Amino acid sequence: MMPTTESDPDFTSKGQVAFEEFKLPAIEAGEYTLTVKQFIANSDQPVLSEITQTEDPAREKLIDQFETIRSFAVRGERFKLSPEEIQSVFPPENTTGEYFNVLPHIVLSQPTLPWQRSALHDNFNVKHPETITGWLALMVFDQFDPVPNIVQGVISDLYSKTAVASDGNLPAGIASYSFLPDLDYGEKSTDQIQYIDVPLDLFYEICPTIQDIRWLTHVRKVNTSSKSQSQQQKSVNDETDLATIVANRLPVMGRSSTVHLISLEKMENYLPNQKGIPNTPLPSGTTHVRLVSLKKWSFQCMKESKNFSTYLKELDAGPFQLPDAKSGEAIKGPIKMGYTAVDHLMREGGKTVSWYRSPLVPFRKATKDFNTYESADAAYRYNPESGMFDVSYAVAWQLGKMESLSNPDISGAIHEWKNGKLYELIKKTELNFLKDLLYGKENKTEESAVSISRTFQNRLVQTSIKALSDKVALAPKKEIKLPQPPPIPKS
């Protein structure tokens, strides 16, 4: 992965994506002290000789020194991650699909977030790019693993009770972050967090190593502008840098998986090496490792009945075929028309076989006006003779919907249109309510309802003013003597 430079061409206009190894923040999170000193030579006051007490030109002039010290803190995400920071996750949350050959990954909208802190015990050296290591990683738990439950807690649950940290709540036998209880500016031990307790053996088995973290995190430079926009309309703002974190474990077919985005800040000594053992042994009796969970999602991985290689091997031109049997008459027609029988997972969970035909048909098809549908289910066509569905139009409808909503211009316009219709409905409902309330169900006009609403508001204001006047009238009166102006001098 080669990082891009300012001299790179407009690669996004060609539909390409650029990858960068890392993107460092301008300044790391932490507390800083800024000191400014200014030295000014004072030429107005001569420097006298200590012996003659006369001006000595050879000696330097008196210097005035000014100094200003300011302290400030740079805060970054640490124990929580706002939903706005997460661009997307894959596989999508609570979905079912053939994800067995895809490493789960998460895309973050802030490109520098994975490198604002580090998993190294000491901060990395920017001058040595090979040492640059992030602090975020993904852990994939299979349904047959001892999947840890996510716990709502506070920061003090991450460190043990000591003489220095009397509020620590970390139980014995659980290891956690070594930098605690030291907190950054603005952080409190009572801040809410989410954490998981991972069994030690499982932690060593699936947790990425320091070397893995460097390879599993990168930055993608993409173009988020609408495809319908012309080149003149595109701007630099359309090019977006997104941080991507990839897991190191594939899902298992036929099982559910749970993914956690975890913090590994300064956990270098606890992480496993290439042999699956820690660089530094944990204290005796340690059974679990407590980690902060910044994001969690789950998905179901389907079993693969056939793959592309299997379909290729089953292709057969059928030489020396016997004549079709009468039992095959029902499917002869659809097959000749280009249909394919495919497995169909119904919405309620049932399984069946349905007909599907792509737009690439083996004959010229006359175009005609098509019906409009409000959902993909409405586009199903059912053949009562064969008892099978034709899902061709439903698939096309769903594909068109997904393509349209992926366009930010279209999805934004739909969102605004829905909000506008909702506002109109609320306004109409309020007007009808006022009409029925004040006039009953006869002689209802919009102008009268608006007039009634304004009259009601005016009476409310008048009542408020009258109540305020009554309070002023009942208040105890005091005689106020104004100062007399000075007498005007006589001319």
LUMMI-727730 format. One record per residue (C-alpha): x, y, z; residue in one letter; residue number from 0. Coordinates in steps of 0.05 Angstrom, whole numbers. Layout:
BEGIN
<<X, Y, Z>, A, NUM>
...
end
This chain:
BEGIN
<<0, 0, 0>, M, 0>
<<32, 64, -23>, M, 1>
<<10, 129, 10>, P, 2>
<<-13, 183, -37>, T, 3>
<<20, 252, -42>, T, 4>
<<-4, 321, -61>, E, 5>
<<25, 312, -131>, S, 6>
<<-18, 251, -146>, D, 7>
<<-66, 258, -204>, P, 8>
<<-141, 259, -197>, D, 9>
<<-147, 184, -189>, F, 10>
<<-218, 186, -163>, T, 11>
<<-245, 213, -228>, S, 12>
<<-223, 148, -260>, K, 13>
<<-263, 106, -211>, G, 14>
<<-202, 83, -172>, Q, 15>
<<-188, 77, -98>, V, 16>
<<-122, 95, -65>, A, 17>
<<-95, 59, -3>, F, 18>
<<-50, 90, 49>, E, 19>
<<-14, 52, 104>, E, 20>
<<-32, 103, 158>, F, 21>
<<-54, 174, 169>, K, 22>
<<-25, 207, 231>, L, 23>
<<-62, 263, 268>, P, 24>
<<-31, 332, 268>, A, 25>
<<-22, 326, 343>, I, 26>
<<-31, 267, 390>, E, 27>
<<-83, 266, 445>, A, 28>
<<-56, 288, 513>, G, 29>
<<-38, 349, 555>, E, 30>
<<10, 401, 531>, Y, 31>
<<45, 463, 558>, T, 32>
<<63, 520, 511>, L, 33>
<<117, 569, 533>, T, 34>
<<132, 632, 493>, V, 35>
<<192, 676, 511>, K, 36>
<<212, 742, 481>, Q, 37>
<<278, 779, 493>, F, 38>
<<283, 853, 475>, I, 39>
<<347, 894, 480>, A, 40>
<<336, 959, 518>, N, 41>
<<378, 1013, 485>, S, 42>
<<350, 1069, 527>, D, 43>
<<387, 1048, 590>, Q, 44>
<<463, 1045, 582>, P, 45>
<<501, 990, 617>, V, 46>
<<552, 1020, 666>, L, 47>
<<620, 992, 681>, S, 48>
<<624, 961, 749>, E, 49>
<<691, 997, 761>, I, 50>
<<683, 1066, 731>, T, 51>
<<607, 1069, 735>, Q, 52>
<<608, 1100, 665>, T, 53>
<<577, 1073, 601>, E, 54>
<<614, 1013, 575>, D, 55>
<<600, 1004, 499>, P, 56>
<<633, 936, 499>, A, 57>
<<580, 908, 545>, R, 58>
<<512, 884, 520>, E, 59>
<<452, 927, 530>, K, 60>
<<401, 910, 583>, L, 61>
<<351, 858, 557>, I, 62>
<<278, 857, 576>, D, 63>
<<249, 787, 580>, Q, 64>
<<176, 769, 572>, F, 65>
<<147, 699, 583>, E, 66>
<<78, 670, 574>, T, 67>
<<58, 599, 593>, I, 68>
<<-7, 567, 570>, R, 69>
<<-31, 496, 582>, S, 70>
<<-81, 460, 538>, F, 71>
<<-106, 389, 524>, A, 72>
<<-121, 352, 460>, V, 73>
<<-177, 302, 471>, R, 74>
<<-191, 242, 428>, G, 75>
<<-237, 182, 428>, E, 76>
<<-214, 132, 481>, R, 77>
<<-268, 95, 520>, F, 78>
<<-329, 112, 475>, K, 79>
<<-342, 119, 402>, L, 80>
<<-399, 162, 377>, S, 81>
<<-444, 132, 322>, P, 82>
<<-423, 188, 275>, E, 83>
<<-351, 161, 275>, E, 84>
<<-374, 95, 244>, I, 85>
<<-385, 99, 169>, Q, 86>
<<-405, 26, 158>, S, 87>
<<-392, -46, 179>, V, 88>
<<-388, -110, 138>, F, 89>
<<-420, -159, 140>, P, 90>
<<-480, -114, 155>, P, 91>
<<-509, -120, 225>, E, 92>
<<-563, -173, 237>, N, 93>
<<-560, -200, 165>, T, 94>
<<-553, -270, 136>, T, 95>
<<-509, -285, 76>, G, 96>
<<-451, -324, 48>, E, 97>
<<-397, -287, 87>, Y, 98>
<<-351, -347, 98>, F, 99>
<<-297, -319, 51>, N, 100>
<<-300, -246, 75>, V, 101>
<<-260, -218, 133>, L, 102>
<<-306, -173, 175>, P, 103>
<<-285, -100, 174>, H, 104>
<<-307, -32, 197>, I, 105>
<<-300, 36, 163>, V, 106>
<<-289, 98, 206>, L, 107>
<<-305, 168, 182>, S, 108>
<<-246, 199, 220>, Q, 109>
<<-184, 175, 181>, P, 110>
<<-134, 189, 238>, T, 111>
<<-173, 155, 293>, L, 112>
<<-136, 88, 292>, P, 113>
<<-69, 124, 301>, W, 114>
<<-88, 175, 354>, Q, 115>
<<-63, 126, 405>, R, 116>
<<-20, 63, 402>, S, 117>
<<-19, -8, 426>, A, 118>
<<56, 0, 439>, L, 119>
<<78, 9, 511>, H, 120>
<<117, 70, 489>, D, 121>
<<92, 116, 434>, N, 122>
<<117, 100, 365>, F, 123>
<<171, 141, 331>, N, 124>
<<144, 180, 272>, V, 125>
<<213, 180, 240>, K, 126>
<<210, 104, 235>, H, 127>
<<145, 86, 197>, P, 128>
<<155, 12, 210>, E, 129>
<<141, 25, 284>, T, 130>
<<75, 62, 273>, I, 131>
<<21, 19, 306>, T, 132>
<<-52, 35, 319>, G, 133>
<<-94, 20, 381>, W, 134>
<<-158, -9, 351>, L, 135>
<<-172, -81, 329>, A, 136>
<<-230, -127, 312>, L, 137>
<<-242, -192, 349>, M, 138>
<<-289, -243, 317>, V, 139>
<<-325, -292, 364>, F, 140>
<<-357, -355, 336>, D, 141>
<<-423, -379, 366>, Q, 142>
<<-387, -440, 394>, F, 143>
<<-335, -397, 428>, D, 144>
<<-347, -373, 499>, P, 145>
<<-375, -308, 472>, V, 146>
<<-366, -254, 525>, P, 147>
<<-426, -213, 545>, N, 148>
<<-421, -138, 539>, I, 149>
<<-424, -103, 606>, V, 150>
<<-444, -31, 622>, Q, 151>
<<-394, -3, 672>, G, 152>
<<-348, 54, 690>, V, 153>
<<-275, 68, 679>, I, 154>
<<-257, 47, 750>, S, 155>
<<-278, -24, 731>, D, 156>
<<-215, -28, 689>, L, 157>
<<-163, -23, 745>, Y, 158>
<<-152, -54, 813>, S, 159>
<<-160, -21, 880>, K, 160>
<<-94, 5, 907>, T, 161>
<<-69, 58, 955>, A, 162>
<<-65, 106, 896>, V, 163>
<<-131, 85, 864>, A, 164>
<<-179, 71, 921>, S, 165>
<<-239, 69, 873>, D, 166>
<<-213, 11, 831>, G, 167>
<<-263, -46, 819>, N, 168>
<<-223, -95, 776>, L, 169>
<<-232, -165, 806>, P, 170>
<<-173, -211, 820>, A, 171>
<<-155, -258, 763>, G, 172>
<<-173, -207, 708>, I, 173>
<<-120, -167, 671>, A, 174>
<<-134, -100, 638>, S, 175>
<<-100, -37, 615>, Y, 176>
<<-33, -22, 648>, S, 177>
<<-36, 54, 639>, F, 178>
<<-95, 61, 686>, L, 179>
<<-113, 94, 733>, P, 180>
<<-77, 152, 697>, D, 181>
<<-131, 189, 658>, L, 182>
<<-128, 245, 607>, D, 183>
<<-156, 314, 616>, Y, 184>
<<-231, 314, 622>, G, 185>
<<-237, 240, 638>, E, 186>
<<-266, 214, 704>, K, 187>
<<-265, 146, 735>, S, 188>
<<-342, 148, 737>, T, 189>
<<-349, 157, 662>, D, 190>
<<-394, 104, 630>, Q, 191>
<<-362, 51, 586>, I, 192>
<<-376, -18, 556>, Q, 193>
<<-328, -76, 565>, Y, 194>
<<-321, -151, 555>, I, 195>
<<-283, -204, 594>, D, 196>
<<-248, -251, 545>, V, 197>
<<-222, -319, 570>, P, 198>
<<-146, -317, 570>, L, 199>
<<-137, -378, 524>, D, 200>
<<-186, -350, 473>, L, 201>
<<-153, -282, 477>, F, 202>
<<-85, -311, 458>, Y, 203>
<<-119, -351, 402>, E, 204>
<<-157, -296, 365>, I, 205>
<<-126, -230, 387>, C, 206>
<<-82, -198, 333>, P, 207>
<<-7, -188, 345>, T, 208>
<<29, -122, 341>, I, 209>
<<51, -139, 270>, Q, 210>
<<-21, -158, 252>, D, 211>
<<-48, -91, 276>, I, 212>
<<-2, -55, 228>, R, 213>
<<-27, -96, 168>, W, 214>
<<-100, -98, 187>, L, 215>
<<-110, -22, 190>, T, 216>
<<-105, 25, 131>, H, 217>
<<-136, 87, 99>, V, 218>
<<-177, 89, 36>, R, 219>
<<-183, 152, -6>, K, 220>
<<-249, 149, -43>, V, 221>
<<-295, 196, -81>, N, 222>
<<-364, 204, -49>, T, 223>
<<-394, 250, -102>, S, 224>
<<-455, 229, -141>, S, 225>
<<-441, 192, -206>, K, 226>
<<-491, 238, -241>, S, 227>
<<-449, 300, -225>, Q, 228>
<<-406, 328, -280>, S, 229>
<<-331, 337, -272>, Q, 230>
<<-341, 412, -264>, Q, 231>
<<-387, 401, -204>, Q, 232>
<<-338, 356, -167>, K, 233>
<<-296, 389, -113>, S, 234>
<<-239, 370, -68>, V, 235>
<<-290, 357, -12>, N, 236>
<<-316, 298, -52>, D, 237>
<<-251, 261, -40>, E, 238>
<<-257, 230, 29>, T, 239>
<<-206, 193, 71>, D, 240>
<<-235, 135, 110>, L, 241>
<<-200, 90, 160>, A, 242>
<<-212, 16, 153>, T, 243>
<<-199, -38, 205>, I, 244>
<<-201, -111, 182>, V, 245>
<<-209, -172, 227>, A, 246>
<<-159, -230, 227>, N, 247>
<<-211, -286, 230>, R, 248>
<<-261, -313, 179>, L, 249>
<<-332, -331, 198>, P, 250>
<<-353, -404, 199>, V, 251>
<<-406, -429, 151>, M, 252>
<<-473, -444, 182>, G, 253>
<<-458, -406, 246>, R, 254>
<<-469, -337, 275>, S, 255>
<<-411, -291, 291>, S, 256>
<<-403, -231, 337>, T, 257>
<<-352, -177, 324>, V, 258>
<<-324, -128, 375>, H, 259>
<<-283, -66, 360>, L, 260>
<<-236, -64, 419>, I, 261>
<<-184, -18, 448>, S, 262>
<<-113, -47, 455>, L, 263>
<<-82, 17, 481>, E, 264>
<<-12, 4, 510>, K, 265>
<<-26, -71, 514>, M, 266>
<<37, -91, 475>, E, 267>
<<63, -134, 533>, N, 268>
<<-3, -172, 539>, Y, 269>
<<-13, -186, 465>, L, 270>
<<7, -254, 436>, P, 271>
<<67, -260, 390>, N, 272>
<<70, -301, 326>, Q, 273>
<<72, -365, 368>, K, 274>
<<9, -347, 406>, G, 275>
<<43, -333, 473>, I, 276>
<<48, -265, 507>, P, 277>
<<112, -224, 504>, N, 278>
<<107, -215, 580>, T, 279>
<<73, -268, 623>, P, 280>
<<11, -244, 659>, L, 281>
<<6, -249, 735>, P, 282>
<<-6, -319, 761>, S, 283>
<<-79, -336, 768>, G, 284>
<<-102, -292, 710>, T, 285>
<<-162, -323, 675>, T, 286>
<<-192, -266, 634>, H, 287>
<<-173, -202, 599>, V, 288>
<<-220, -142, 605>, R, 289>
<<-224, -100, 542>, L, 290>
<<-264, -37, 525>, V, 291>
<<-314, -51, 469>, S, 292>
<<-327, 9, 424>, L, 293>
<<-374, -25, 375>, K, 294>
<<-409, -93, 371>, K, 295>
<<-448, -126, 315>, W, 296>
<<-471, -196, 296>, S, 297>
<<-488, -233, 232>, F, 298>
<<-505, -303, 207>, Q, 299>
<<-462, -340, 157>, C, 300>
<<-500, -387, 111>, M, 301>
<<-475, -454, 87>, K, 302>
<<-449, -454, 16>, E, 303>
<<-486, -506, -24>, S, 304>
<<-449, -492, -88>, K, 305>
<<-394, -445, -110>, N, 306>
<<-372, -418, -177>, F, 307>
<<-325, -476, -189>, S, 308>
<<-381, -526, -176>, T, 309>
<<-427, -491, -225>, Y, 310>
<<-373, -492, -279>, L, 311>
<<-361, -566, -270>, K, 312>
<<-436, -580, -276>, E, 313>
<<-442, -543, -342>, L, 314>
<<-458, -594, -396>, D, 315>
<<-478, -584, -468>, A, 316>
<<-517, -649, -464>, G, 317>
<<-495, -688, -527>, P, 318>
<<-531, -753, -544>, F, 319>
<<-589, -733, -498>, Q, 320>
<<-650, -777, -494>, L, 321>
<<-716, -743, -511>, P, 322>
<<-747, -703, -454>, D, 323>
<<-794, -745, -413>, A, 324>
<<-866, -723, -405>, K, 325>
<<-852, -707, -333>, S, 326>
<<-805, -651, -356>, G, 327>
<<-856, -615, -399>, E, 328>
<<-872, -566, -342>, A, 329>
<<-801, -540, -339>, I, 330>
<<-783, -545, -413>, K, 331>
<<-816, -479, -430>, G, 332>
<<-784, -436, -375>, P, 333>
<<-715, -465, -388>, I, 334>
<<-720, -450, -463>, K, 335>
<<-741, -379, -445>, M, 336>
<<-677, -369, -405>, G, 337>
<<-702, -382, -335>, Y, 338>
<<-660, -417, -282>, T, 339>
<<-686, -453, -220>, A, 340>
<<-653, -423, -158>, V, 341>
<<-658, -435, -84>, D, 342>
<<-704, -384, -52>, H, 343>
<<-701, -366, 22>, L, 344>
<<-770, -338, 39>, M, 345>
<<-779, -278, 84>, R, 346>
<<-811, -320, 140>, E, 347>
<<-753, -369, 139>, G, 348>
<<-780, -423, 93>, G, 349>
<<-741, -451, 34>, K, 350>
<<-766, -464, -36>, T, 351>
<<-743, -463, -109>, V, 352>
<<-763, -406, -155>, S, 353>
<<-752, -384, -226>, W, 354>
<<-703, -328, -242>, Y, 355>
<<-683, -297, -308>, R, 356>
<<-631, -243, -316>, S, 357>
<<-638, -185, -365>, P, 358>
<<-592, -225, -412>, L, 359>
<<-646, -266, -447>, V, 360>
<<-630, -311, -507>, P, 361>
<<-680, -276, -552>, F, 362>
<<-706, -207, -569>, R, 363>
<<-761, -187, -521>, K, 364>
<<-812, -134, -538>, A, 365>
<<-813, -75, -490>, T, 366>
<<-878, -53, -458>, K, 367>
<<-903, -11, -400>, D, 368>
<<-888, -44, -334>, F, 369>
<<-928, -40, -270>, N, 370>
<<-901, 0, -212>, T, 371>
<<-892, -35, -145>, Y, 372>
<<-886, -10, -74>, E, 373>
<<-842, -68, -52>, S, 374>
<<-803, -126, -79>, A, 375>
<<-854, -175, -52>, D, 376>
<<-908, -143, -96>, A, 377>
<<-866, -160, -158>, A, 378>
<<-869, -235, -146>, Y, 379>
<<-906, -274, -200>, R, 380>
<<-936, -341, -180>, Y, 381>
<<-953, -398, -227>, N, 382>
<<-1008, -441, -196>, P, 383>
<<-996, -498, -245>, E, 384>
<<-923, -509, -225>, S, 385>
<<-930, -479, -155>, G, 386>
<<-867, -437, -166>, M, 387>
<<-852, -363, -162>, F, 388>
<<-819, -320, -215>, D, 389>
<<-773, -273, -175>, V, 390>
<<-741, -237, -235>, S, 391>
<<-778, -171, -227>, Y, 392>
<<-772, -174, -151>, A, 393>
<<-697, -182, -155>, V, 394>
<<-692, -125, -205>, A, 395>
<<-736, -81, -161>, W, 396>
<<-693, -94, -99>, Q, 397>
<<-628, -83, -138>, L, 398>
<<-654, -17, -164>, G, 399>
<<-675, 5, -95>, K, 400>
<<-606, -11, -66>, M, 401>
<<-570, 25, -123>, E, 402>
<<-615, 86, -115>, S, 403>
<<-608, 92, -40>, L, 404>
<<-532, 85, -46>, S, 405>
<<-533, 151, -83>, N, 406>
<<-530, 206, -29>, P, 407>
<<-567, 256, -74>, D, 408>
<<-626, 210, -84>, I, 409>
<<-629, 185, -12>, S, 410>
<<-624, 257, 14>, G, 411>
<<-680, 280, -31>, A, 412>
<<-725, 223, -8>, I, 413>
<<-710, 239, 65>, H, 414>
<<-729, 313, 55>, E, 415>
<<-792, 293, 17>, W, 416>
<<-814, 247, 73>, K, 417>
<<-802, 301, 126>, N, 418>
<<-841, 351, 84>, G, 419>
<<-900, 305, 77>, K, 420>
<<-898, 290, 152>, L, 421>
<<-899, 364, 168>, Y, 422>
<<-958, 375, 122>, E, 423>
<<-996, 318, 155>, L, 424>
<<-982, 345, 225>, I, 425>
<<-1005, 414, 204>, K, 426>
<<-1068, 388, 172>, K, 427>
<<-1084, 345, 233>, T, 428>
<<-1076, 405, 280>, E, 429>
<<-1121, 449, 237>, L, 430>
<<-1175, 395, 235>, N, 431>
<<-1170, 388, 310>, F, 432>
<<-1181, 462, 320>, L, 433>
<<-1240, 461, 272>, K, 434>
<<-1274, 404, 308>, D, 435>
<<-1258, 433, 376>, L, 436>
<<-1285, 503, 365>, L, 437>
<<-1337, 495, 309>, Y, 438>
<<-1355, 422, 310>, G, 439>
<<-1358, 387, 243>, K, 440>
<<-1396, 441, 205>, E, 441>
<<-1372, 504, 171>, N, 442>
<<-1299, 482, 174>, K, 443>
<<-1252, 524, 133>, T, 444>
<<-1177, 531, 136>, E, 445>
<<-1181, 607, 142>, E, 446>
<<-1227, 602, 202>, S, 447>
<<-1182, 552, 236>, A, 448>
<<-1121, 597, 225>, V, 449>
<<-1160, 657, 251>, S, 450>
<<-1182, 617, 313>, I, 451>
<<-1110, 596, 326>, S, 452>
<<-1086, 669, 322>, R, 453>
<<-1143, 692, 367>, T, 454>
<<-1125, 638, 417>, F, 455>
<<-1052, 661, 418>, Q, 456>
<<-1072, 734, 427>, N, 457>
<<-1117, 718, 486>, R, 458>
<<-1061, 677, 517>, L, 459>
<<-1014, 736, 511>, V, 460>
<<-1066, 784, 540>, Q, 461>
<<-1079, 737, 598>, T, 462>
<<-1005, 734, 613>, S, 463>
<<-998, 810, 612>, I, 464>
<<-1058, 818, 658>, K, 465>
<<-1030, 767, 708>, A, 466>
<<-964, 805, 708>, L, 467>
<<-999, 871, 719>, S, 468>
<<-1038, 842, 778>, D, 469>
<<-973, 819, 811>, K, 470>
<<-943, 888, 802>, V, 471>
<<-1005, 920, 833>, A, 472>
<<-1002, 875, 894>, L, 473>
<<-928, 888, 906>, A, 474>
<<-911, 933, 966>, P, 475>
<<-902, 1004, 944>, K, 476>
<<-842, 1044, 967>, K, 477>
<<-832, 1119, 961>, E, 478>
<<-773, 1132, 916>, I, 479>
<<-739, 1200, 922>, K, 480>
<<-702, 1221, 861>, L, 481>
<<-640, 1265, 870>, P, 482>
<<-653, 1339, 858>, Q, 483>
<<-614, 1371, 801>, P, 484>
<<-565, 1425, 820>, P, 485>
<<-592, 1496, 818>, P, 486>
<<-581, 1535, 754>, I, 487>
<<-531, 1592, 766>, P, 488>
<<-559, 1661, 756>, K, 489>
<<-528, 1702, 702>, S, 490>
end
